[in-house]
Amino acid sequence: MRGPARHAPRIPAATLETAGRRPADIFVNCAGPRAAGLMRSAGLALPVEPRKRTIFVVDAPQARHKDAPLIVDPSGIWMRPEHGQWLAATVPATDGPCDPEDFTPQSALWEDHVWPALYERAEGFAAARVIREWAGHYAYNTLDQNAIVGRHPLVANLYLANGFSGHGLQQAPAVGRGIAEQIVHGDWVTLDLSPLGMQRVLDGRPLAEAAIV
């Protein structure tokens, strides 16, 4: 992979609210939806913003769930079985950046979008009801909805694991191993993750990910 520019600056320390100034040789930005704010504190830009998603825990005793996979419906909803019930969610019609402190569920999405789509998918969801709900934030990459991974080309000791846009859980094992190997060995070893590097962001070359929910 392309290394940092010669004489690239280094981050000498991080200042924590509870622990003060903490020097280190290596820093990894894995701050999720708040990653861009952390980068701004170092005078750097990152195209990542928080996007709110409401998750519904659904009881649907007539809907078959044994051995069902994660299902992403063309209507924009996704669902998967969870301990005899279902998790389901959708992308809001007016999706955009949210307040980092806003974790209020968008309850109306169930009646307006999620339940009708579930019923259209399988009649067993006719008797579905929401058991509980919560809201969380995606670390949404506004450039191409794909991960930004690896050493920052302009900062010698800064590594990134950001912008997964909802795929973080699936990609975490590969990303964790890849960054660890890059830090220890100076380059990708097991997997070449260079197409997901920060250089494409600096060059304005999107690597589009279409399967975003």
C-alpha positions in Angstrom: 0.0 0.0 0.0 1.0 3.6 -0.3 2.7 4.8 2.9 2.3 8.2 4.5 4.0 11.2 2.9 7.6 11.7 3.9 7.9 13.7 7.0 4.1 13.3 7.6 3.0 14.8 10.9 2.2 12.6 13.8 -0.4 12.9 16.6 1.6 13.1 19.8 -1.2 12.6 22.3 -4.9 12.5 23.0 -6.6 14.6 25.6 -9.4 12.8 27.5 -12.0 14.4 29.6 -11.5 12.0 32.5 -7.8 11.1 32.1 -6.1 14.2 30.7 -3.3 14.1 28.1 -2.4 10.6 27.0 0.6 10.2 24.7 0.9 7.2 22.4 2.8 5.9 19.4 -0.4 4.8 17.6 -3.9 6.1 17.4 -7.0 4.4 15.9 -10.1 6.3 15.2 -13.0 3.8 15.8 -15.4 6.4 17.2 -18.4 5.2 15.1 -20.9 8.0 14.4 -18.8 10.5 16.2 -15.7 9.8 14.2 -15.8 13.0 12.1 -16.0 15.2 15.3 -12.9 13.4 16.6 -11.1 14.1 13.3 -12.1 17.7 13.4 -10.4 18.1 16.7 -7.1 17.1 14.9 -7.8 19.5 12.0 -8.8 16.7 9.6 -12.0 15.9 7.7 -13.9 12.6 7.4 -17.2 12.1 5.5 -19.0 10.3 8.3 -22.2 11.4 10.0 -24.7 9.8 12.4 -27.9 8.4 10.8 -30.7 7.3 13.1 -32.2 3.8 12.8 -35.2 2.5 14.8 -35.2 -1.3 15.5 -38.4 -3.1 16.3 -38.6 -6.3 18.3 -41.6 -8.1 16.8 -43.6 -11.0 18.1 -45.2 -12.8 15.2 -46.2 -16.3 16.4 -47.6 -17.3 12.9 -44.5 -16.3 11.0 -42.0 -19.1 10.6 -38.6 -18.1 12.0 -36.7 -21.3 12.5 -33.5 -21.2 10.6 -34.6 -18.0 8.7 -31.7 -15.9 7.4 -31.2 -12.1 7.5 -33.7 -10.9 4.9 -33.4 -7.6 3.1 -36.6 -6.8 1.2 -36.6 -4.7 -2.0 -39.0 -2.4 -0.2 -36.2 -1.3 2.0 -36.9 -3.2 5.2 -34.8 -5.8 6.8 -35.7 -8.5 9.3 -34.1 -11.5 11.0 -35.1 -14.0 13.7 -34.0 -13.3 17.3 -34.7 -15.8 20.1 -38.1 -16.8 18.9 -39.1 -13.2 17.8 -37.9 -10.9 15.0 -35.9 -7.8 14.6 -37.0 -5.5 11.9 -36.3 -2.0 10.6 -36.3 0.3 7.6 -34.6 3.3 6.2 -36.7 6.5 7.0 -38.0 8.3 4.0 -36.3 11.5 5.1 -33.0 9.9 6.0 -30.3 12.4 7.0 -27.8 13.4 9.7 -29.2 13.4 13.2 -28.2 14.9 16.5 -25.5 12.7 18.1 -27.6 12.8 21.3 -30.9 11.8 19.7 -31.9 8.3 20.5 -35.7 8.7 20.5 -37.2 5.8 18.4 -39.3 6.8 15.4 -42.3 4.7 16.5 -44.5 5.7 13.5 -42.3 3.8 11.2 -43.8 0.5 12.4 -47.4 1.3 11.3 -46.5 3.4 8.3 -43.7 1.2 6.7 -42.4 -1.8 8.5 -45.5 -3.8 9.3 -47.1 -3.4 5.8 -43.9 -4.5 4.2 -43.6 -7.5 6.5 -47.2 -8.5 5.7 -46.6 -8.2 2.0 -43.5 -10.5 2.4 -45.3 -13.2 4.5 -48.9 -13.4 5.6 -47.7 -14.8 9.0 -47.0 -11.3 10.0 -50.6 -10.3 10.0 -50.7 -10.9 13.8 -47.4 -9.2 14.4 -47.0 -6.8 17.3 -44.1 -4.7 18.6 -42.6 -5.9 22.0 -40.1 -3.1 22.3 -38.1 -0.7 20.2 -34.9 1.3 20.4 -32.9 3.7 18.2 -29.2 3.6 17.4 -26.9 5.4 15.0 -25.2 4.3 11.9 -21.7 5.7 11.1 -22.8 6.7 7.6 -20.1 7.4 5.0 -21.6 10.2 2.8 -19.1 9.6 0.0 -19.9 6.0 -0.9 -21.5 4.2 2.1 -18.4 2.0 2.5 -15.9 1.5 5.2 -12.8 3.8 5.5 -10.1 1.6 6.8 -6.3 1.7 7.5 -3.5 4.2 7.9 -4.3 7.8 7.1 -2.1 8.9 4.2 -1.3 12.3 5.7 -0.8 11.3 9.4 1.9 8.8 10.1 0.5 7.2 13.3 -3.3 7.5 12.7 -5.4 4.6 11.6 -9.1 4.6 10.7 -12.0 2.1 11.1 -14.9 4.3 10.2 -18.0 4.8 8.0 -19.3 1.3 7.9 -22.9 2.5 7.2 -24.5 -0.4 8.9 -22.1 -3.2 8.0 -19.7 -2.8 10.9 -20.7 -6.0 12.7 -20.3 -8.1 9.5 -16.9 -6.6 8.6 -15.4 -6.2 12.1 -13.4 -9.4 12.2 -11.6 -8.6 8.9 -11.1 -5.0 9.7 -9.8 -5.7 13.2 -7.3 -8.2 11.9 -6.3 -6.0 9.0 -5.6 -2.9 11.0 -3.7 -5.0 13.6 -1.5 -6.5 10.9 -1.0 -3.1 9.3 0.2 -1.6 12.6 2.5 -4.5 13.4 3.8 -5.3 10.0 3.4 -2.0 8.2 1.1 -3.3 5.5 -1.9 -5.5 4.8 -1.0 -9.1 5.2 -4.0 -11.5 5.3 -6.4 -9.4 3.3 -5.6 -6.4 1.1 -8.1 -3.8 2.3 -6.4 -0.9 0.4 -9.5 -0.2 -1.8 -11.2 0.9 1.4 -8.4 3.3 2.4 -8.6 7.0 3.0 -6.8 7.8 -0.2 -9.9 7.3 -2.2 -11.7 9.9 0.0 -8.9 12.4 -0.5 -9.0 11.7 -4.3 -12.8 11.8 -4.5 -13.0 8.3 -5.9 -16.1 6.6 -4.5 -16.2 2.9 -4.0 -20.0 2.6 -3.9 -21.8 0.1 -1.7 -25.4 -0.4 -2.8 -26.6 -2.8 -0.2 -27.4 -0.3 2.5 -30.4 -0.5 4.8 
